Amino acid sequence: MFLELDHISKHFPARDGSGEVRAVDDVEIQIEQGQFVTLLGPSGCGKTTTLRLIAGFEFPTHGRIVLEGQEINELPPNRRDMAMVFQSYAIFPHLNVYENIAYGLKIKRLSAQEVRRKVATVMDLTELTGLENRAPNQLSGGQQQRVALARALVMEPKVLLFDEPLSNLDAKLRVQMRTEIRRIQQDFGITSVYVTHDQDEAMVLSDQIVVMHRGRVQQIGTALEIYRRPHNRFIADFIGRANFLPVQVLERTPAGWQIKLFDQTLEAAGEADATTTAGSEALLMVRPESIHIFPTMPDRGATAWPGVIARTSYLGSLAEYDVVVGGQPLLAVRHDPSESDLYAVDQPVYVQFLRENAYLLPVER
């Protein structure tokens, strides 16, 4: 394994002196060479502390950080062969674009010819060619972010670290820059660890997403795995939007679980869990886009339930509905709606959902 966090923990003294705070708690992550891995979670979940542990800005209380088979716990940041792209860009205001990118190479005492060659290559890949002589205050936010990225890439580190690098950009530029970061990372084939609280960023950029909460890893997987097969309610609720329907578990089946929902029996996928047994309660997760609404009973041979529209919101590219079924409020989304798809408040409707996209979760006590 190229980069490994082996049961890493980081404890800080509590501010009130009452003990310790476990900012990172027994985190285990394995990263292959060339992978783009994102640490995702809400503020205070431990993702930034984990990144700082990898970079060497913090040292673990327990556990090991291993790079290419060598433990690097005690190595200072400048000896870890890593580079960081910061949220604030951290480019030097008194140096022009070329000088900012070349700064690290000159510190390493490379020849002027080698510096020019490496800087020219990375400026071309980051689409900064022609801006060599501009000062940072003459650049847009996106261009400044490219300079910060180019300055890190030109050092050819083994691992590239990103600390919420797009959070200071406007929404449209964030979308553009995340595509650029992924393209550049793939062109270089560089192992990358990226920290964000933005689920869309994580899903677009990542080969693997590490969802964190309260200092612990909740799930590691691809965007599809985490979105469709979350391990618990926190993950399902944090990644996208979801409806959680209380159900009774009847039995385990080859396809998953047989459950009872709204007085009807159906099957749903779900992992085997110690707390999920015949006769127990569970939650069925159904994404809003997997809920379909019909004005009359659909003749599709599938289970449907009567409901009433409680709220309608037309947002152009989609329509959102709150629909009440069996006393349970559900959120449904229809993409690219036509006028015939728009339902009035208090209108009776019938509801179906894509059972292959539903997923059974344990009830957390």
Secondary structure as UniProt FT lines:
FT   STRAND          3..13
FT   TURN            15..16
FT   STRAND          20..31
FT   TURN            33..34
FT   STRAND          36..40
FT   TURN            43..44
FT   HELIX           47..55
FT   STRAND          62..67
FT   TURN            68..69
FT   STRAND          70..71
FT   TURN            73..74
FT   HELIX           77..79
FT   STRAND          82..85
FT   TURN            87..88
FT   TURN            93..94
FT   HELIX           97..107
FT   TURN            108..109
FT   HELIX           112..125
FT   TURN            126..127
FT   TURN            129..130
FT   TURN            132..133
FT   HELIX           136..138
FT   HELIX           141..153
FT   TURN            154..155
FT   STRAND          159..163
FT   TURN            165..168
FT   HELIX           171..188
FT   STRAND          191..196
FT   HELIX           199..205
FT   STRAND          208..213
FT   TURN            214..215
FT   STRAND          216..221
FT   HELIX           223..228
FT   HELIX           233..238
FT   STRAND          243..253
FT   TURN            254..255
FT   STRAND          256..261
FT   TURN            262..263
FT   STRAND          264..269
FT   TURN            274..275
FT   TURN            278..279
FT   STRAND          281..286
FT   HELIX           288..290
FT   STRAND          291..294
FT   STRAND          305..314
FT   STRAND          318..325
FT   TURN            326..327
FT   STRAND          328..335
FT   HELIX           339..341
FT   TURN            345..346
FT   STRAND          348..353
FT   HELIX           355..357
FT   STRAND          359..362
//
